[in-house]
């Protein structure tokens, strides 16, 4: 079911965009970039909802009722947590909203990796599988085998730039940096810095860049291209809504409310 509903359609959509991009050298890289933009457009309503929920959580910092509750139950963590959840419910805040991008992105990551490998079909066995999965219209069977060259890399292989005999994973490094930047500048400022949501946000800020760096280091470089484009588009989306605070990137600085998150 996963193959039929997710992986094969992804692979065929990539092939269609690949054909529209010219079907030659570098076209598959362009297809991945355009496919990433398409994914962003499709998931925009969900991401927009997540951004608004995050903004509500940030605005909670200036909520007088919450400030009074913090002072009242300062010495009772259990009661403070209970009151915090009541305030969240009243204001329509989802405390797990910061996890939504990960929940959306993880199945897309796995499906995209599998679809890239399937579309590129590097072995006779993989070519046989692709031939059975490719849609028979729009001239897609004629595109096989696909040209996997994009800039200096083979999109079906992990990317390295060799200098003095050392392979430098340039794309993986860029993935780690852009993921960290996105995590920091779009970080939700929790109402209670000591609660589980705050701890989870801090963990995600470190875990996501490392996890996506590892994926980019070991898997098809086409996946790294997707990560970079997705990160840049994610930052741009937050910036257009006025929810980005670049000062959060300053080492040792506590996350602050962006200008667009203040009342």
Beta strands, then each sheet from edge to edge (+ up, - down):
strand 1: 149-150
strand 2: 153-154
strand 3: 161-163
strand 4: 166-168
sheet 1: 1+ 2-
sheet 2: 3+ 4-
end
